[in-house]
Amino acid sequence: MADLLTHVLTAYVLAALLSLRDDRITPAMTTAAMVGGLVPDLNRIELLVPASAVESAVGVPFGWDAFGTVGGVVVVLGLGTLAVPPRLRRRTAALLALGATSHFCLDYLLFFPSGYSHPYLWPLTAAGLPGPGLYLSSDRWPAIVAVVCAGLVWAANRRQ
């Protein structure tokens, strides 16, 4: 759970810092960035709805793994962008992408026993990139750092 909180708070910090410089980034747009930070973890839905259940319901082969890749995230972000009014689509897409990109950057820093990350660049290659192995997803310190940074940015936004 600390991993998910870290992704949301990191997206909040980035969007809130941008909102200090750009008045067009409203609290709703900051929320869009936070939602974008959650999108690469949509593959976790498999914990509740197995892929085999979806396959039997729709009658075609199905897997949740694509949602954790750049290609799957681009498709989801594109569909999410269509849910907002046309005048807000470009800004919403940018902030959703900011959140998703921050998620992938943080996941790239994770420790993997093989030394290689997940195949995040799946439409381009199925190979994982060699990663630095900075921390485990179960470590608490990244969440603590994210909470402190989010608190500082929140206080700075509140003062302005």
Disulfide bonds with the S-S distance in Angstrom:
none
